[in-house]
Amino acid sequence: MESIFALIFLCVTGTHVNCSPGPLEDVVIDRYDIPRVCPREVQTGDFVRYHYNGTFTDGKKFDSSHERGAPFSGQVGLGRLITGLDRGVQGMCVNERRKVTVPPHLAYGSIGAGDVIPADTVLVFDVVLLDIWNTEDKVQTRTLSKPESCKRLVEATDFIRYHYNGTLLNDVPFDSSHSRNGTYDTYVGMGYLIKGMDEGLIGMCVGETRTIIIPPFLAYEEKGYGTVIPSQATLVFEVLMIDLFNPKDDIAVVVKEVPKTCTRKTVVGDYIRYHYNGTFQDGSGFDTSYQRNSTYNTYIGMGYVIQGMDKALQGLCIGEKRVVIVPPHLGHGENGAKGVPSSAVLHFELELLDLQKGVPDGYMFVWLGDSPDPLFPAMDLNKDLSVPLEEFTAFINIQVAEGTGRLRPGMDAGGIIKDMFNNQDRNRDGKIVAEELKLKVEEDSDKARHEEL
C-alpha cells in the first residue's frame, strides 16, 4: 500500500517520472546539473542569457542557440518568452542545466509556429544558464586578501597599475593581464575605464586582491566587446592592485635613523657615496647596492640621478638612514627603465656613507681662496720658465694638499689634471709657458675670478 502511494505521489508531481500518457498540465522541470555554489537564482524581472536546444518529445530538434552560435537574451516573467519557459527558468542558477518540458497551452498552443512547430505540440528545452542580472543591480566588490598596512586608498584621479583576470558570470575567461605579463595602467574615475570598473577600484590598497562583479549596463551593454564579451554580459574581475599614485604627489621622506653628531648636511653640488635598496610598492625589489657590494656615487642636484632622488638626497647627515617614496613623474616616468616598468612608484631605503664638497658643474678644479698672483711663477716650481705635465701635476697636488684648491671629486685625479694641462698647453708642445697661461676669467668676462684653470 505504501509503495502504491509513493508511486501516485511521484506521478502527481511529474518532476522526474513520466507516469501518465495524458496531457501535461504544467511545465515539468528536471534539474539534472546544479552547481554547488548558487549565490543567486532567477526571479521575475531578471534579465538572463542562456543556451538551449529545443526538441520535440521524440528527440527531433527544431531549434538550437548552440548551432546559431549566440545565446538567447531576454527578461523573465514579463511575457517576453513563451509562458512555459518563463516558468521553466525561474529559480535557475548560473551554470545550472535543466530540461524543461512545456505543454502546448504554455507554448504555441493550437496555432503552432509556422512550419517549424505543429499545433498542440509538447516542447522540450535543454537549458544552461549563462548570466543573470537586474536593472537594480550595483557593482559588487568582495575583498579576497588585504595587506596588514594600508597607508593609502585608491581615489578618483589616481593613476594605478593592476593585474586582473576577467571572466563572464559562468566562469568563461575573456581576458587576463597575467597572460600578457604586463599590468593594466590607467587613471581612475576619469572615464578611461568602463563605469563599473571605475567604481569597483575605488578604495583599494596596494597589495589588495578583490573580486569586482559588474552588471552589463555598467560594462559593455548591448554592444559587447569584439568576440570575447557578448551582448548584455555580466563581467567578473579578480584584481590585484600593484601600484598607486597621484600626479600631484611629491616625494615622501621618512627619516629612520640620524647620527648623534652631524657636522654638515648634504647640499646641491656635493659629491656623495650611499647605499640603497630599491623596491616597488608591492615590496618586490628592482635594485640594491648592497648585493653588488658597492656604493652609489653621485653629485647632488646636477641631474645625474632621477629628479626625485636628487631632492631626497639633500639635507642628509653622514650615517643617516631614510626611506624615500618617488612618484613616477619624479622617477622614470612613462618610459620606465631597465627593471622598472612604466609609471612605477619607487621606494628607496637610503644610507649616506660619505660626502665631499663638490665643484660647480662643468669645472674640474676650483680655488678655495685667492689664487697665486701672478700665477705662472708659482706654478714654475723649478723656475726654468717652462711647466711640463709633471711639474703642473705637482703644483696642483700641492694646492689640494694644502687646502687652497679642490679637484672635482669622484673622478680620476690624474685624468683631470691632464685635461687641465692640455687646456692650457695651446700649441700642444708638452709644456706651458707664461704667454699660454690664462685664467678662465680672462677668456670670459662673465665668469667670476679664481675658478678653473
PyMOL commands that set and color helices and strands:
alter all, ss='L'
color gray80, all
select helices_A, chain A and resi 2-13+65-68+83-88+104-106+177-180+195-200+216-218+289-292+307-312+328-330+333-335+375-379+389-402+413-424+440-443
alter helices_A, ss='H'
color red, helices_A
select strands_A, chain A and resi 28-33+47-56+61-64+72-75+97-102+123-133+140-145+159-168+173-176+184-187+209-214+235-245+252-257+271-279+285-288+296-299+321-326+346-356+365-367+387-388+405-407+431-432
alter strands_A, ss='S'
color yellow, strands_A
deselect
rebuild
show_as cartoon
